[in-house]
Amino acid sequence: MLLIFLLLIALLGAVAGALTGNWAMLAAAAIAMAAAMARLNSAGGRSELHAVQRLTNRILGSHWQIVFGAGLLSAGGAAYVAAVYGDPNPAAIALWLTSILLVLVSGVLHDRKSHLWHRLATAIQFDRYDWLAMIVLTATALLLRIYQLDASLPAIHGDEGEKGMYARLALFGPGGERGESPLPYFRTAFLDHPTLFHFVQAGALALFGNTMYSLKLLSAIVGALCTPLIYIIGRVGWGRAAGLTAAWLLAVSHLHIQYSRIALNNIETVWFVIFFVALLLLIDVLGEIKRSDARTGQTMTTEKSSTDEQDAVLGDEVLAHQPPITSPESTDRRLTLFVLLGLTVGLSQYFYYGSRLLPVLTAPLLLLLWQAKRATVRDLVVVGLSAIAVYLPLLYFYTQNLPAFLNRSRGVSVFSQEGIQHTLGAGAVWPNDWQKLLLHQIQENVGFFIRSGDRSAFYIPEIPAFDLVTVALFWLGLGVLASQWRRFPAQTVLMWLLLGVLLGGVATVDSPNAPRLIVAVPAVFVIAGAVIQQLYDMLPAVRFQRQRWVAATAMILLCVVTFQINFIAYFDHYARFQPFRVREALSQFIAEHAATHRSVLIGAPNLYVNHGAIRFIAEGSTRSDLFSVDEFPSQRETAAAAGQGVLLIATGEHLNELEIIRQQHLGGEFGEYFENPDQIGFAYYLLPSP
């Protein structure tokens, strides 16, 4: 298309030359325009012009394409406004939200009159028992996630406090400890995390109150909402027994409960990943896309796909979970689901780093859908453009600030000199010891799915990540899925698990690390559900009386055992351990005396007064660190000048310094906080104003 190329060169050159005042660009634009006009007067140029006219009529003749294009333009406008006029900017967020709405509406316009949702309901064959199961399981998950949540279980982590302060900045604006600048929408802040999540947290503060409980409650709700989605994956991919098992194991999992009770962005990413997988399976279950035969004008389709059927034959019985869908209404109108896929991928990038798994999963899984005739090339393009549209403002920021995108990945990567020494010891050398490193990483992460616990700072390694029943079912389920490798649901879940463990576990330090592996954890429950479904499907071939009662009894026993193990593990063992309980109690103590006392902390190098938990709980208090006993008189003078007393706090390793100050400054109130009966967490000395 030489004519179009010349015209584009001419237009771009003219605009760029006019903006920059560059005469060379303007001259080049004039030359390109002259060449374009000469081309237009030729037969080839007229042919190209007619082709462009036909393409334009096709695009402008379709309402959904116009709306979709408007959505892309709106996303570009949001990125432009944020970059040129500053962020935060009300116009930028308005354009961004409008782009999401327009892209979604375009899919609905395309699928109108296609009965997409009716066809989908017919394909998945949900009945009232499925809806009842999802409601009950979701309610159970929510109750477990809010039970004793107001009792500081778990205690606040410093990262939660830091993110909570950004949430307050988003809600209340600048001032005091929140800083002097408003929080941008499409940038990064604490540990290079995108800032948009803090506006979601701000909504929780506005709805439920300005406390850490509100932020934890947000995570609890999102964590509970993972349950119906995991049920859909199991139910659509394998059957009702698989859906029930997967949803129950997720609902009672102490690991999932823990990450649904901390005020970080991990669980939101988990929800996006599960929603993404559920959408893929819903697209797959609709069956092949019908295509029109160009010669006859009739609709052609294939009734059965060999890659989507997995029949287990036992004797003369064919144990097939679900028949192929061959409804005459099955057309190619399912674009809304592909738009939702793209929006899910793009939106997830505004949350935890684990969301970067989704783009990696998207490419191979969409290609599998295309190969199985569940998607067209147009559908794949729509997914990509939808994802880019919603991601564009943040993506543009990353192009201008590449370290913000790379720093965290580099910091936790095991494939570097620092990473290999951290993992194998000071004598290890990168890349010479890469084989030893890889073997070590695989062993550590495989152990996570056997008896190992979480070694991150947000949980404890003493409690195995999964109960014994889940572990046994998971490894049996791997055998089931390996035998079903031609089926799209099995391919999706296995790829989800494998890539999640490779990117979030094998490739990172401090393995196994649940905040990074948590995006792959729900796949464990789906795989466990697959083996239960397989055993249930075998019942008709095992001819004995009351077999369904036996199956029901076995399921009830499974539920009781897994509930008890996980409940005791979390609400008993972990509740007694509570690694950050001291810091939360110390922070609350500072907050209680903030109105009358200046807080002075002897805690270096392990704890400072600007620790995230202290900043959030005791926001607005006057406080300072004390590094030497000799500095205390000046601290007391500062407090006295403000009409305040002094609250001197010393952590367990600094009790001697506090005792010296007690002897030098009499008349105060002494007290201790015990982490456990045999260990002092901190001691305090309360001096009144002189």
N, C-alpha and C positions, 0 to 999 in steps of 0.2 A: 504494500500500500504506500507507494512512493509519494502520492499526492498528500495523503494524511500526514506522513512524516515531515514533508517540507512545510506544511501549514503549521504543524506543532512547533517546529524549529523557529519559524518566523514569529509566531505569537509569543513563545517563551523568550526569544531574544529581544523582542520589542518591549515586553513588560520588564524584563531584567534590566535592559539598557535605560529605560525611562526611570526606573527606581534608583539605579546607581549612577546615572549620568555618564555611562560608558559609551562613547561614540562608536567603538569597534563593534559592540553588540548590536547597536542600532543599525549600523551598516550591514552586518551579517544578516540581520532580520530582513532588511530591504532586499538583499540578494536572494535569500531563501523564498521571499514572497514572489519575486519575479520568476524564479524557477517553478514555483507552484502554479503560477498563472500560465506559464508555458506548458506545463504538464496537463493542466486542465483543458487546454485547447486541443490536446491530442486525443486519439481514440481510446488509448489506455487510460488516460485521466478521466474521461467521461464514464468509462466502465467502472472505475474505482468509485467515482462519485455516486453512481447508481447503487453500488454495493453498500456504500455508507448510508444512503437513503433507505434502503431496505432494512438494514440493521437498526437504524433509528426508529423506523416505523414499528419494528418488532418490539423494541424496548419500550417506547412510549405508548404502545398499544396495550401494554400489560400493566395494570394498576399496581400489582404487588412489586414489580421491579422498580416502579417510580418511587414507591414508599420505601423500599429497601435502599435505593440510592440516596433518598433524602436522609435516611438513618445514617448512612456512611458519611454524608456531608456534615450532618449534625455532630457526629463524633469528631470529625476533623476540625470543626469549628470550636468544639470544647478544648481540644488539644492546643489550637492556635490561641484562643483567649487566655488559657492558663499560662502559656509560654510567653505571650507578648504583654498582656495586661496584668499579669501577676496571679498568684494562687495563694489564698482562696479568692475566688471571684464568683459571685452568684450566677453570672451569665454562663460560666464554664460548667458548673454543676447542673444548671438547667438544661444546657445543650446536651450534656452527657446523658442525663436521665431521659431526655427526649429521644436521643439516638437509640437507646435500649427499647423504648416503647415503639418507635417506628419500625425497627428491625423485627420486633415480635409481631406487630400488626401486619407486616408484609407477609409473614408466614401464614397468618390467619386468613388474609385475603386470598392467598394462593389456594388454600385448602377449603375455601368456602364451597358449600354444596357437595363436598366429597364425603360427608359423613365420617370424617376421620376418627372422631372420638367413639362413634358407634361401632365402627370397624375394629377399633382397638379394644373396646369392651368385649366384643364378640370373640376376638382372638385370644385374649387372656382368660376369658370365661370366669371372671370373679363372681361370686355370689355373696349372699348376706353373711355367710360364715367367714368368708375372707375379710370382709369389712369389719365384722365383729372382732375377729382375731387381731387385726391391726390396731383397733381402738384399745383393746385390753392390753396388748403388749406394749403399746406406746405409753399408756397410763402407768403400767408397771415400771417401765424405764424411767419415766419422769419422777415417780415416787422415790425410786432408789437414788436418783440424782439430787433431789432436794431434801432427802431425809438427813437431818442434823446439819444441813448446810449452814444454818445460822449459828451453829456452834463451832465455827471456825474449823471445819473439817473439809478440806485440808486448811492448814494455816496459810496465811498470805505469803507468797514468794515475792522477792524483790522485783522481779520482772512484772508481776501483776501490778505492783504499786506504780511502777514507771508507766505502764500502759494506762492505768487508771488516771494518772495525772494528765496524760494526753487526752483522755476521754473528758475530763473536766475542762480542759482547755477548749475542746470542741464545743462543749455545752455552754460554758460561762464566758469564754473568751479570755484574753490575756489579763494578767494581774497577779501580783504576789509571786508565789513559787511557781506559778504556771508559765511565767515568762512574759516577755513584752510583745511578742508577735503572735498573730492568730495562726491556727493550725491549717495548713494547706490540705486540699482534697487529694491531689495527684502527685504527692511527693513521698519521701521516706523519712522516718524519724528514728525511734529507738531501735538500735541494732539493725538499721536499714530495713525495717519492716514498713510496708506501705501504710500511709496514714488514714486511708479511707475507713479501715476497721474501727478506728477510734470514734468515728461519727456514729457507727452502729452501737458502740458501747455508750456513747452519749445518749442515745435513745433509751437505753436501759436505765441509765441514771435518771433521766427525766420521768420515766414511767414508774420505776420502783423505789426511787430515793437515792440520795447522794452517798451511797455506802458501797463497800466492797461486796457485800451480799448481793446487791443488784447486778454487779458485773458477773459474779459467779452464777447467778440465776439465769442470765442470758446464755451462758455456756451450757447449763443444765437443760434448758429448753431445746437448744440446738442439738445437744447430744441425744435427747429423747426422740427428736424428729428424725434421727438416723434409723430408728426402728422400723417404721412403715416402709421406708425405701429398701431396707435390706430384706424385708418380707417380700416385696415385689420382685426383687432379683431372684430369690430362692423359688418363689411360686411360679414365676414366668419361665425361669430357666429349667426347673426340674419338677416342681410340683408342690402341693400344699404342705406335705410333711417337711420338705426342704425349707420352705418359707417359714413355717412355725419354728423349726429348729434353729435356723440362722438368726431369726429375730429374737428368740428367747435367749440364746447364748450371748448376743450383743447386749440385750437389755440387762442381764445380770453380771456381765463381765466386769470384774473389779478394775481392770485396766481401762476399759472404756468409761467406767464410772468416774475414775480419777480425772481423766482428761476432759470429762464433761462437768467438772466441778472447779476448774481453775480458770481464772479470768484472762486467758490468752486466746490467740486466734487459731490454735491447733484444731479444735473440734469443728469449727466452721469449714476448714479445709476438708476434713473427713466427710462432712455432709455433702460438699460439692462433688467429691470423688464418688460417693455412693450414688448420688443423683445422676451423675454422668453415666455410670455403668447401667443404672436402671433404664435410662433413655435408650442406650444402645440395644438392650435386650427387648425393649418395646418395639423398636424399629425392626429388629430381626423377626419378631413373632408375627408381624404383619405379612410376612411372606414376600415372594418375589414381586418386583414391579412389573406391571403389564406394559407392553410396548405395542405400538400400532404397526401393523405390517404395511409397508409403503405401497405394495402392489395391490392389495385387496382392501385396505382401509379397515380391516378387522383387527380386533385386539387379540394379541397373542400372549400366552403365558405358559409357564411350566408348572405342572401341578405338584411336583415333588422335587425337592432338592436333596441330593444324596449327602451333601455336607451338613445338612441341618437335621438329619434323622439319626437317632441313635437307638436302635432297637436291641434289647437284650433278650435273647432267645433261650428259654429254659425248657427242655423237652419239646412239647408241641405248643407251649404258650409263648406268645409274643408280648413281651413286657414293654410296651411303648407308652411313654408318659402322655404324649399329646399328639393328635393327628395333625397333618399339614392343613394349613388354612387355605382354602380355595374358593373363597367367597367371590361371587361375580362383581361385587362392589370394590374389589381390591384394585385400585388404580395407583398411579404414581403420586397421588396427592397426599404427601406426608411431610411437606416441607417444614411445618411448624416444629416437628420433632428435631429436625436438623438445625433449625434456628436456635432452639433451646440448647442443643449440644454446644453450639458455638458460643452462646451467651454464658453458659456454664463454665466453659474453659476460660473465657476472658475475665469474667467476674472473679473466679477463684484466684486469679493472680494478685488480687488486692489483699489476700490473707496470708496464711503461713507459707513458708518456703516450700513445704511439701506439695503445694499446688502445682509446682513446676513438673510434677509427674504427669499431669493431665495432657499437656501438649505432646509429651513423649508417647503416651498411650494413644492419643487421637489418631496419629498417622497410620500405624499398622492396623488398628481396629476398623477405621473407616475403609481402608483398602480391602479388608476382609468382607465388609458389608458390600462394597462395590463388586468384588469378585463373586459373591453369592447373589448378586442382582437385587440386593436390598437398597442400593443407593446408586444414583447416577453421578456423572462427573459434575453436573450442576449442583447437586446436593453437597458434594465435597467442597466445592468452591464457596457455597453459602456458609458452611460451617466455618471455613477459614476466615471469610470476610466478617462474619458475625463476631468471631472471637477477637479479631483485630480491632473492630469498631469499638467494642467495649473496653479493650485494653489500651487503645491508642493514646489517651492522655498520659498514662503512666509509662507507656512504651517510649513516648517522645522524651519524657524526663530521663529515662534510662539511657537513651542515646546521647544525651548531653552530660550525663553523670554515670558513666559506665562502672566506676568503682562501687556505687550504691547497689548495682545489680550483682557484681561479682564477689564483693568482700566476704559475705557470709559463707558462700560456697567454698571459697578459697580457705577460709578460716577453719572449716570443719573437714576439709578433704584429707583423706588418709594417703593420697598419692602425691606426696611431697616429702622433702627431707624432714621438715618439722613433723609432719603427720606420721611418718614411719618411725621416727624416734619416739614420739609420744606413745605409739602403739607397741613397738617391739623393744624399745630401750635405746640408750645412747649409742650403742655400738652398731645399730642398723644403718644402712646406707641406701639411699634411693638413687637409681633404680635397681641396683645390684641385688637387693633382697626382695624384689617384687613377688617372687613365687612364695616365699615364706610369709610375706605380708598377706597375700591373697588367701592362702590356706588358713591363716589365723583368722582373718575377717569372716571367711565362710563358716568356720567352726563356731565362732562367737555368735553369729547371727542365726545359724541353724539351731544352736542351743536355746535361743529365745523361744523357739516353737517346741521346746521339750521341757526344760526345767529352769531356765535362766529367768532372771528378773530384769527390770528396767534399771540401767545404770546412769540415767540422767539425773539432773538436779531436781527433778519434779516428782520423783517417786523413789522407791527403795528396791535394791536388788535382792533383798531377802525373801520377797514374795514372788513365786514364779508368775510369769505373765499370764499363763492360761492354766485352768484347772485340769485335773487328770482326764476327766471325761472329754473335754474339748480337745486336748492333745491327742487322745486315742482316735476320736472321730476325724480329726483333721488329717492325720496320716493315712487312715483308711480312705478318706475322701480323695486324697491325692491319687490313690490307685484308681478310684472311680473316674475321676476327671481325665486321667491319663488314657483310660480306655475309651473316653468320649472325645478325644482330641479333634475329631472332625466337626463337632458341634460348636456353633458360635458361642453359646454361653460358657462352655468349658474353656474355649480359647480365650475368651475375655477375662474370666476370673483367674486363670493360670497366668496370663500376661500381667494382670493387675498385681498379683502376688509377687511374681518374679521381678518385675521392674521396680516395684516398691521396695523390695528387700535389697536389690542391687544398688539403687540410687540412695535410699535412705539408711541403709545399713552397711553393706560391704564397702561402699565408697567413702564412708565417714568415720571419724574417730569416735572413741568412747562407745563402741558397740557392746551389746545391743542398746540402742538409745530410742526409747519409745516415742518421744516427740517427733522423731523423723520416721519411725516405722509405723506410727499410728495410722497413716493413710492406707497401709496395706493390711492392717489388722482385721477389718471387716471381711476381707476375702477368706480369712480363716474360718469364720462362722458360716459363710456360704458353702465352703468346701465340706465342712462338717455336716451341714444340712443335706448335701448331695448324697452322702452315704446312707443317711437315714431314709431318704426317699427311695434309694435303690433297694434297701432292705424291705421297705414297706411294699414296693412294687412286686417283690418276690413272694408275698404272702399268698396270692391265689394259687401259686404252684405248690405251696406247702400245705397240703390238705389235712388240717386237723380242726377239731371243733373249737369254736369261740376264738378264732384267730384274731379277730379285730379287738376283742376284749384284751387279749394278751398284748397286742400292739399298743392299745391305749394305756394299759398299766405300765408298760415299758417307758412310754413317753412321759407319764406322770412321774415315774421314778427318776428319769433323767432330769426332769425339771427340778424336782426336790433336791437331788444331790448337787446339781450345779449351782442352784440358788444358795444352798447352805455353805458350800465351799467358798464361793465368792463373797457372800455376806460376811462370813467370819474373817476372811482374809482382809477385807477392807475396813469394816466397821468395828473390828476387834483388834487384829494384829496391827494394821497400819494406824488406827486411831490411837493406840498406845505409844507408837513410835514417834509420829509427828515431828519431823526434823526442824521445822521452822516455827514451832510454837513459841519458843523463847523470844524471837524477834518480834512476833506479833504482840505478845504480852508487853514487851518493853515499849513498843510503839504506842500501845493503848495507854500505858502509864504516863508517857510524855504528854499525850493528848489530854488526859484527865487533869493535869496540872498546868496546862498551857496558859491559862488565864492569869495565874499568880506566880509562876516560877519560870525561870530560864533553865532549860535543860542542858546539862554538860555531860558528854559521854566519853568515857575512857574505854574504847573498844578497838582501836587500831591494832593491827592492820586488817582485822576480820570484819569490823563493823564500824560504820561512820554515820553521822547524823543525817546525811543525805542519801542513805539507803532507801530504796524504793518503797519498802513497807512503811518506814517512818515518814517519808514525804507524804504518802497518801493518807495514812491514819492520823498523823499529827500535823496536817497542813495548817499553816498559819502560826505555829508555835515558834518561839524564839529558842534557838538551840545552837550549840557549837561543839566541836571536838576538843578534847583535852589530850595533849601528847606528852605533857610533863607535869609532875606535881607542882613544880615551881610556877606554872602558869595559872594555877587556880585562883590566887588572890586577885589578879586582874580580871578574871572571869566574874568573880563575885562583885567587884566594884562596878563592872558593866551592868550587871543585873540590878544592883542597888540604885544606880543612876536612873534606871527605868522603873524603879519602884517595885522590883520583883525579888523573890527569893531565888534560891538555886536548888535545882533537882540534879544531884550528882549521881550518875549511873555508871557502874563498872561491870563489864562482862566477866565471866568466870576466871579468865586468865589475868585479870587486873585487880583482883581483890586486895592485894597488898598495897597498891597505890591508894585505893579508897580508904584503907585503914589508916594510912599516914595522914591523909587529909582530915579524917575524923579526929585524930589526936590534936591536930593543929587548930581546928575550927570546931569548938564544942557548941552544944546547944541544939543539935539537929536530931532528926528522927531517922533511925536506921532500920532497914528491912531487907529481906531476901526473897527471891523468887526461885523455887526449885524446879529444875527441868524434870527430875525424878527424885525419889526419896534420898538418893545418895549423891546427887550432883546439883550444884547451884548453877542456875542459868545466868542470873545477874543479881547484883546487890545495889541498893540505892541509899542515898543520904540526903534527907530533905532539910534544907536550911531556910529559915524564914528570912524575910527582908529585914535588914538592920534597922 
